[in-house]
Amino acid sequence: MVRKSAAQSNPSDASPPASKAAAAAEKAKRVIKKYPNRRLYDTTTSSYITLTEIKHLVMDGHTFMVKDAKSGEDLTRSILLQIILEEESAGAPMFTEPVLANIIRFYGHAMQGHMGAYLESNLQSLMMMQSKMGHESHNIMAQMQEQMQKQTAQFLSAFGLKP
């Protein structure tokens, strides 16, 4: 008796595993609809939610997408930026004015695309270090922040921008 491989036995299952994983991830992604009245509707829980609740989704590591209810346009980035703006306005801001000014200077600059990758890489390194160190990371965090500031100053000066 000749056995067929799994790929041969089900011809309708011809898509590669990577695309199946992407499709499964897309299905698992929570969809939040934003209506013209600025209300946000979570299709998973069938209820209206607030920006604070979306912040909690982010903090808990949930994957989601915010879509305009009328046009279907992806509004996820703008909602995340809105949350950052609210966080920066309330309490102790994370970004200083010089940091924000330098970020703005990168818009339209030849290095704009590299700046996003640079920031993302540093944030991932910081999060990885934080997870390794656990709650005892306060001193390590200060050292990491100092190192990141030095690296950022070198990065900016290499392209003729003020650190």
Backbone hydrogen bonds in HBPLUS format (Angstrom, degrees):
<---DONOR---> <-ACCEPTOR-->    atom                        ^
c    i                          cat <-CA-CA->   ^        H-A-AA   ^      H-
h    n   atom  resd res      DA  || num        DHA   H-A  angle D-A-AA Bond
n    s   type  num  typ     dist DA aas  dist angle  dist       angle   num
A0008-GLN N   A0005-SER O   3.03 MM   3  5.22 124.6  2.35  99.9 114.1     1
A0009-SER N   A0005-SER O   2.94 MM   4  6.12 150.9  2.02 155.5 164.3     2
A0013-ASP N   A0010-ASN O   2.95 MM   3  5.45 158.1  2.00 117.2 124.4     3
A0019-SER N   A0016-PRO O   3.11 MM   3  5.63 124.6  2.43 110.9 122.9     4
A0020-LYS N   A0016-PRO O   3.27 MM   4  6.63 150.9  2.36 148.1 156.7     5
A0021-ALA N   A0017-PRO O   2.89 MM   4  6.15 155.9  1.95 152.5 158.7     6
A0022-ALA N   A0018-ALA O   2.98 MM   4  6.24 154.9  2.04 145.0 151.8     7
A0023-ALA N   A0019-SER O   2.91 MM   4  6.06 154.9  1.98 141.3 148.2     8
A0024-ALA N   A0020-LYS O   2.85 MM   4  6.08 156.0  1.91 148.3 155.0     9
A0025-ALA N   A0021-ALA O   2.87 MM   4  6.08 153.1  1.95 145.5 153.1    10
A0026-GLU N   A0022-ALA O   2.90 MM   4  6.11 153.0  1.97 145.2 152.7    11
A0027-LYS N   A0023-ALA O   2.97 MM   4  6.24 152.3  2.05 144.9 152.1    12
A0028-ALA N   A0024-ALA O   2.95 MM   4  6.14 146.6  2.06 141.8 151.1    13
A0029-LYS N   A0025-ALA O   2.98 MM   4  6.13 123.2  2.31 138.2 152.4    14
A0029-LYS N   A0026-GLU O   3.28 MM   3  5.12 140.7  2.44  91.7 102.6    15
A0030-ARG N   A0063-THR O   3.01 MM  33  6.21 167.5  2.02 143.3 139.4    16
A0065-MET N   A0030-ARG O   2.73 MM  35  6.17 141.3  1.88 161.8 175.1    17
A0043-THR N   A0031-VAL O   3.02 MM  12  5.80 162.9  2.05 163.9 169.5    18
A0032-ILE N   A0065-MET O   2.78 MM  33  6.03 164.2  1.80 164.7 165.7    19
A0067-LYS N   A0032-ILE O   2.76 MM  35  6.19 157.5  1.81 161.1 169.1    20
A0033-LYS N   A0041-TYR O   2.78 MM   8  5.03 160.2  1.82 149.1 148.1    21
A0041-TYR N   A0033-LYS O   2.73 MM   8  5.03 164.5  1.75 150.5 156.1    22
A0034-LYS N   A0067-LYS O   2.73 MM  33  5.99 158.9  1.77 158.2 162.0    23
A0069-ALA N   A0034-LYS O   2.88 MM  35  5.42 178.1  1.88 142.1 141.5    24
A0035-TYR N   A0039-ARG O   2.92 MM   4  5.45 167.8  1.93 163.5 166.6    25
A0038-ARG N   A0035-TYR O   2.78 MM   3  5.36 143.7  1.91 130.1 132.3    26
A0049-ILE N   A0040-LEU O   2.80 MM   9  5.55 157.7  1.85 147.0 153.7    27
A0042-ASP N   A0047-SER O   2.84 MM   5  5.53 160.9  1.87 162.8 158.5    28
A0046-SER N   A0042-ASP O   2.82 MM   4  5.61 121.2  2.17 140.7 157.5    29
A0047-SER N   A0042-ASP O   3.31 MM   5  5.53 147.3  2.43 139.6 146.3    30
A0053-GLU N   A0050-THR O   3.10 MM   3  5.18 120.4  2.47  95.6 109.6    31
A0054-ILE N   A0050-THR O   3.05 MM   4  6.48 148.3  2.16 144.3 153.6    32
A0055-LYS N   A0051-LEU O   2.82 MM   4  6.12 151.9  1.89 147.9 156.1    33
A0056-HIS N   A0052-THR O   3.02 MM   4  6.38 148.1  2.13 141.3 149.5    34
A0057-LEU N   A0053-GLU O   3.03 MM   4  6.39 144.9  2.15 139.9 149.3    35
A0057-LEU N   A0054-ILE O   3.06 MM   3  4.94 117.5  2.47  91.8 107.5    36
A0058-VAL N   A0054-ILE O   3.01 MM   4  6.39 155.1  2.08 150.7 156.7    37
A0059-MET N   A0055-LYS O   2.88 MM   4  6.18 164.1  1.90 152.9 157.2    38
A0060-ASP N   A0056-HIS O   2.87 MM   4  5.99 145.2  2.00 143.9 152.8    39
A0062-HIS N   A0057-LEU O   2.91 MM   5  5.22 155.4  1.98 160.0 155.6    40
A0061-GLY N   A0058-VAL O   2.98 MM   3  5.13 158.1  2.03 106.7 113.6    41
A0075-LEU N   A0066-VAL O   2.64 MM   9  5.17 161.9  1.67 150.1 154.4    42
A0068-ASP N   A0073-GLU O   2.83 MM   5  5.17 155.0  1.89 146.1 154.7    43
A0072-GLY N   A0068-ASP O   2.78 MM   4  4.80 142.7  1.91 132.1 142.0    44
A0079-ILE N   A0075-LEU O   3.03 MM   4  6.27 155.3  2.10 157.4 164.8    45
A0080-LEU N   A0076-THR O   2.93 MM   4  6.20 162.2  1.96 156.6 161.7    46
A0081-LEU N   A0077-ARG O   2.86 MM   4  6.08 158.1  1.90 151.5 157.9    47
A0082-GLN N   A0078-SER O   2.94 MM   4  6.09 144.8  2.07 136.6 146.3    48
A0083-ILE N   A0079-ILE O   2.97 MM   4  6.31 149.8  2.06 147.4 155.0    49
A0084-ILE N   A0080-LEU O   2.98 MM   4  6.30 157.8  2.03 147.7 153.8    50
A0085-LEU N   A0081-LEU O   2.88 MM   4  6.12 158.6  1.92 147.8 153.6    51
A0086-GLU N   A0082-GLN O   2.99 MM   4  6.26 158.5  2.04 146.6 151.8    52
A0087-GLU N   A0083-ILE O   2.92 MM   4  6.17 158.1  1.97 150.2 156.5    53
A0088-GLU N   A0084-ILE O   2.81 MM   4  6.02 155.8  1.87 153.2 160.2    54
A0089-SER N   A0085-LEU O   2.97 MM   4  6.12 142.6  2.11 143.4 153.2    55
A0090-ALA N   A0086-GLU O   3.10 MM   4  6.23 135.8  2.31 142.0 152.3    56
A0100-LEU N   A0096-THR O   3.04 MM   4  6.35 166.0  2.06 156.7 160.2    57
A0101-ALA N   A0097-GLU O   2.85 MM   4  6.05 160.2  1.89 154.6 160.5    58
A0102-ASN N   A0098-PRO O   2.95 MM   4  6.12 154.0  2.02 142.5 149.2    59
A0103-ILE N   A0099-VAL O   2.94 MM   4  6.23 153.4  2.01 149.6 157.2    60
A0104-ILE N   A0100-LEU O   2.97 MM   4  6.23 160.9  2.00 150.5 155.3    61
A0105-ARG N   A0101-ALA O   2.98 MM   4  6.25 148.6  2.08 142.7 151.5    62
A0106-PHE N   A0103-ILE O   3.08 MM   3  5.36 141.8  2.23 103.4 114.1    63
A0107-TYR N   A0104-ILE O   3.07 MM   3  5.54 150.8  2.16 111.4 119.6    64
A0109-HIS N   A0106-PHE O   3.06 MM   3  5.00 158.6  2.11 115.2 120.4    65
A0112-GLN N   A0109-HIS O   3.02 MM   3  5.33 163.5  2.04 121.4 121.3    66
A0114-HIS N   A0111-MET O   2.98 MM   3  5.18 122.6  2.32 103.1 118.5    67
A0115-MET N   A0111-MET O   2.99 MM   4  6.23 144.0  2.12 157.2 168.2    68
A0118-TYR N   A0114-HIS O   2.82 MM   4  5.99 152.5  1.90 147.7 156.3    69
A0119-LEU N   A0115-MET O   2.90 MM   4  6.14 166.8  1.92 156.3 158.4    70
A0120-GLU N   A0116-GLY O   2.93 MM   4  6.07 163.1  1.96 148.4 153.8    71
A0121-SER N   A0117-ALA O   2.91 MM   4  6.00 160.4  1.95 145.8 151.2    72
A0122-ASN N   A0118-TYR O   3.03 MM   4  6.28 162.1  2.06 151.1 155.5    73
A0123-LEU N   A0119-LEU O   2.91 MM   4  6.12 157.4  1.96 151.0 157.5    74
A0124-GLN N   A0120-GLU O   2.92 MM   4  6.13 156.5  1.97 149.3 155.8    75
A0125-SER N   A0121-SER O   2.97 MM   4  6.21 156.3  2.03 146.7 153.3    76
A0126-LEU N   A0122-ASN O   2.91 MM   4  6.09 158.0  1.96 146.3 152.5    77
A0127-MET N   A0123-LEU O   2.89 MM   4  6.11 160.3  1.93 149.3 154.3    78
A0128-MET N   A0124-GLN O   2.90 MM   4  6.05 155.5  1.96 146.9 153.9    79
A0129-MET N   A0125-SER O   2.90 MM   4  6.09 160.9  1.94 149.5 154.8    80
A0130-GLN N   A0126-LEU O   2.87 MM   4  6.05 156.0  1.93 146.2 153.5    81
A0131-SER N   A0127-MET O   2.92 MM   4  6.12 157.3  1.97 146.6 152.0    82
A0132-LYS N   A0128-MET O   3.05 MM   4  6.28 149.2  2.15 144.0 152.3    83
A0133-MET N   A0129-MET O   2.99 MM   4  6.18 150.6  2.08 147.7 155.6    84
A0134-GLY N   A0130-GLN O   2.85 MM   4  5.83 135.4  2.05 146.5 157.3    85
A0141-MET N   A0137-SER O   2.60 MM   4  5.69 154.3  1.66 158.6 166.1    86
A0142-ALA N   A0138-HIS O   3.08 MM   4  6.38 152.5  2.16 145.3 151.6    87
A0143-GLN N   A0139-ASN O   3.08 MM   4  6.40 155.8  2.14 146.2 152.8    88
A0144-MET N   A0140-ILE O   2.77 MM   4  6.05 156.7  1.82 152.7 159.8    89
A0145-GLN N   A0141-MET O   2.82 MM   4  6.01 159.0  1.87 150.1 155.8    90
A0146-GLU N   A0142-ALA O   3.01 MM   4  6.20 158.9  2.06 144.3 149.9    91
A0147-GLN N   A0143-GLN O   2.94 MM   4  6.17 158.0  1.99 147.3 153.4    92
A0148-MET N   A0144-MET O   2.81 MM   4  6.04 158.5  1.85 152.0 158.0    93
A0149-GLN N   A0145-GLN O   2.91 MM   4  6.13 152.5  1.99 147.7 155.1    94
A0150-LYS N   A0146-GLU O   3.06 MM   4  6.36 154.4  2.13 146.1 152.5    95
A0151-GLN N   A0147-GLN O   2.92 MM   4  6.21 162.5  1.95 151.3 156.2    96
A0152-THR N   A0148-MET O   2.82 MM   4  5.96 154.9  1.88 147.0 154.2    97
A0153-ALA N   A0149-GLN O   2.94 MM   4  6.11 158.7  1.99 145.7 151.3    98
A0154-GLN N   A0150-LYS O   2.97 MM   4  6.25 158.5  2.02 149.8 155.5    99
A0155-PHE N   A0151-GLN O   2.86 MM   4  6.04 157.9  1.91 146.5 153.2   100
A0156-LEU N   A0152-THR O   2.83 MM   4  6.04 165.3  1.85 155.4 158.5   101
A0157-SER N   A0153-ALA O   2.93 MM   4  6.03 163.9  1.95 147.9 152.9   102
A0158-ALA N   A0154-GLN O   2.97 MM   4  6.02 142.9  2.11 142.6 152.0   103
A0159-PHE N   A0156-LEU O   3.10 MM   3  5.45 145.6  2.22 104.7 114.5   104
A0161-LEU N   A0156-LEU O   2.89 MM   5  5.01 164.6  1.91 146.3 141.4   105
A0160-GLY N   A0157-SER O   3.17 MM   3  4.86 166.8  2.19 101.7 103.3   106
